[in-house]
Amino acid sequence: MTKLFPQVGYSPDYLFLLQTILRTDPQGAVNFALMMSQMEGGCPVDYNTITDLFLQRNLIREATAFLLDVLKPNLPEHAFLQTKVLEINLVTFPNVADAILANGMFSHYDRPRIAQLCEKAGLYVRALQ
């Protein structure tokens, strides 16, 4: 955990803070999560954990906004999260998933899994790609 105030030995509980903000201000929680993702020394809370917190509250748009921002570098180690953001949107908002795929933002997701979900969502051309 990053010590924000090393002179007094205080280290914030970022997970608790995020959960607290989520209860009253979902967009504020997205902003807080994005701020954490840009912290020196790396994000103090795992991206998957942050995403799950949004999804537990059925905040799909907020989870998507967070993931689209943090996954911009299109890194191989983010393949699981790329797959996850496409999966949740193919099930709930196929047009959003279609737009993400059309923009070519990701290249490390589980292609067979996403093709299968594209087919179920009626996105046959995307499934073939």
C-alpha positions in Angstrom: 0.0 0.0 0.0 1.3 3.4 -1.0 2.0 5.7 2.0 0.4 8.9 1.1 1.5 10.6 4.3 4.8 8.9 5.2 5.7 11.6 7.8 2.8 10.3 10.0 2.8 6.7 8.8 -0.7 6.9 7.4 -1.7 4.7 4.5 -5.3 5.2 3.2 -7.5 2.1 2.7 -8.2 2.8 -0.9 -10.6 -0.1 -1.3 -12.8 1.1 1.5 -12.7 4.6 0.2 -13.8 3.4 -3.3 -16.6 1.3 -1.8 -17.8 4.3 0.2 -17.8 6.7 -2.8 -19.6 4.0 -5.0 -22.6 4.0 -2.6 -23.4 7.6 -3.3 -21.6 8.8 -6.3 -20.9 6.3 -9.1 -19.3 8.8 -11.4 -17.2 10.1 -8.6 -16.1 6.5 -8.0 -15.0 6.3 -11.6 -13.0 9.5 -11.2 -11.4 8.2 -7.9 -10.6 4.8 -9.5 -8.9 6.6 -12.5 -7.0 8.8 -10.1 -5.8 5.7 -8.3 -4.7 4.1 -11.6 -2.4 7.1 -12.2 -0.7 7.0 -8.8 3.0 6.9 -8.6 4.1 3.4 -7.9 0.9 1.9 -9.6 -2.7 1.5 -8.7 -3.1 0.5 -5.0 -6.2 -1.6 -5.9 -6.2 -4.3 -8.6 -8.1 -3.2 -11.8 -10.1 -6.4 -11.7 -11.2 -5.7 -8.1 -12.2 -2.2 -9.0 -14.2 -3.5 -12.0 -15.9 -6.1 -9.8 -17.0 -3.5 -7.4 -18.8 -1.6 -10.2 -20.3 -4.8 -11.5 -21.6 -5.9 -8.1 -23.7 -2.7 -8.2 -24.7 -3.3 -11.8 -22.8 -0.2 -12.8 -21.9 -1.5 -16.2 -21.4 1.9 -17.9 -19.1 3.0 -15.1 -17.1 -0.2 -15.2 -16.8 0.2 -19.0 -15.7 3.8 -18.7 -13.0 2.8 -16.1 -11.8 -0.1 -18.2 -11.7 1.8 -21.5 -9.5 4.4 -19.9 -7.0 2.1 -18.1 -6.8 -0.4 -21.0 -5.8 2.3 -23.6 -2.2 1.1 -23.7 -3.5 -2.3 -25.1 -1.0 -4.4 -23.2 -0.9 -8.2 -23.4 -1.1 -8.5 -19.6 -4.6 -6.9 -19.8 -6.0 -9.6 -22.0 -8.4 -10.8 -19.2 -9.8 -7.3 -18.6 -10.1 -6.7 -22.4 -12.2 -9.9 -22.6 -14.2 -8.9 -19.6 -15.2 -5.4 -20.8 -16.2 -6.9 -24.2 -18.2 -9.7 -22.5 -20.2 -7.5 -20.1 -21.1 -5.2 -23.0 -21.9 -7.9 -25.5 -24.4 -9.3 -22.9 -25.9 -5.9 -21.8 -25.1 -3.3 -24.5 -24.1 -5.0 -27.7 -23.8 -1.6 -29.5 -21.1 -0.5 -27.1 -19.2 -3.7 -27.6 -19.6 -3.3 -31.4 -18.2 0.2 -31.2 -15.2 -0.9 -29.0 -14.4 -3.7 -31.6 -14.9 -1.3 -34.5 -12.4 1.1 -33.0 -9.8 -1.7 -32.8 -8.8 -0.6 -29.3 -7.9 -4.1 -28.1 -5.9 -6.9 -29.6 -5.3 -9.3 -26.7 -8.8 -10.5 -25.7 -10.0 -14.1 -25.9 -11.1 -14.1 -29.6 -13.0 -17.4 -29.6 -15.0 -16.4 -26.5 -15.8 -12.9 -27.9 -16.8 -14.4 -31.3 -19.2 -16.7 -29.6 -20.8 -13.8 -27.7 -20.9 -11.6 -30.8 -22.9 -14.4 -32.5 -25.3 -14.6 -29.6 -25.7 -10.8 -29.7 -26.5 -10.9 -33.4 -23.2 -9.3 -34.4 -22.4 -11.8 -37.1 -19.9 -9.8 -39.0 -18.0 -9.1 -35.8 -18.1 -12.8 -34.9 -16.4 -13.7 -38.2 -13.7 -11.0 -37.7 
